[in-house]
Amino acid sequence: MAAESEDVQYEVEAEVSALAWEAATPHFARYRVPLSGEVDQPWLSCFEQASLDSPEFSRFRIDPDTRTVSFTSKMSDGPAEVAAVLRRLRLLIDFVNTRAHHTPERVAEPLIRRDAFSQ
């Protein structure tokens, strides 16, 4: 049964249809993309590590509270450039979905066993 839980893969996706943007500065726009699927601590840790390790993914920031990924782009970038960034985001999410591992649920054990003091 433990082998089954290790084989379970995440199915997080970027909800590109809900893409939102705002002016970050006069020259840059900030885009936000909500995520669907299970975004737990192991998935978040893997996402953050992949973002740090790869220059190609370093522009993406995740907000765990709102379950959104944000990135900036030049205001002059057109739809083709933004679409290319979204494709890169999908690659990152697919990578994290395959690399992150669910943490198996465990029953917490007491820090001090009751029988430790009996002689």
N, C-alpha and C positions, 0 to 999 in steps of 0.2 A: 504494500500500500504506500510506503514511503517513496518508492520509485514513481508511482503515479503522480504524487504531488510535485515531484521534481520536473515532470514532463509538462506540467501545466504552463502554458505560455500566456503572457499578457496580451491584451487586445486593445491597447490604448490607441486612439486615433485623433488626429487634428480635425476639428470641425471647421473646415475652410469656409463653408457657407456662412458661418457666423463671424468671419473676419471683420475686425473693427480697426479704425486708425484714428490718430489724432496728431496734430502738429506738436512735435517735441521741441523743435527750435525753428527759426525761420527757414532753415535749410534741410531739416530732417523730419521725417514722419515716424511715429511709433505705431507699429501694428501689434494687435493682440489676437491670439487664436485660442479659443477654448478647447479643452481636451475632453474626450469621452472615454469611458472605460475605467478600470481600477488603477488609480494613481496612489500607490502606497509608498511607504518609506524606502523599501528596496528599489522600487522603480525610480523614485526621485533621486536617490543616491547615484544610481547608474546613469541617469540623464545628466546630472551635474558633473559626474566624472568624465563622461564622454564629451561634454561641452568644454571642459577644461583641457582635455587631452588632444583635441582636434581643432586646428585653426579653422577648418571648414564649418565646424559646429559652434564655434566660440561666440557667435553673435546672438545666440538664443539664450534667453533668460526665462526661468520658470517661476511662477508664483504659486506655491502649493495651496494657499488659502483660496484663491479664485480658480485654481486649476486652469491657468492660462499660460501660454508661452508668448513672450513678446520679443520683438526685434525692431531695429531701426533701419531705415532706408532713406536715401536722398529723396527730397521732394520732387526732384526732376525725374526720378525713376518711373518708368511707365509700367503698365500691366505685365509686360513680358518679364521685366526684371523682378517684380514682386512674385510672379508665378514661379520663377526660378528659385527664389528664396524659399517659397512654400514647398517646392519639390525637395529641396535640401532638408527642410524641417521634417518632411515625411520620411526621408532616409534616416535621419537621426532617431525618430520615434520607432521605426521598424527595427533599427539596430538595438535600441534599448529594450523593445519588446522581446527580442530573442536572447538578450544577454542578462537581463535582470532576473533574479530568482526570488520566488515567493519565499517568505520566511515561514517555516512550518510552525503551526501553533503548538505551544508547549504548556503543560501545566506548571505553574511556578512552584518551585521547591523552596522550603524555608531555608534561610541563610544558615541557621544553626539547627542541627538536628536535636530533637528532644532527648534521644538516647546518648548524646555526646557527653552529658554530665552524669550519667548513671554509671556506677562501678560495681 
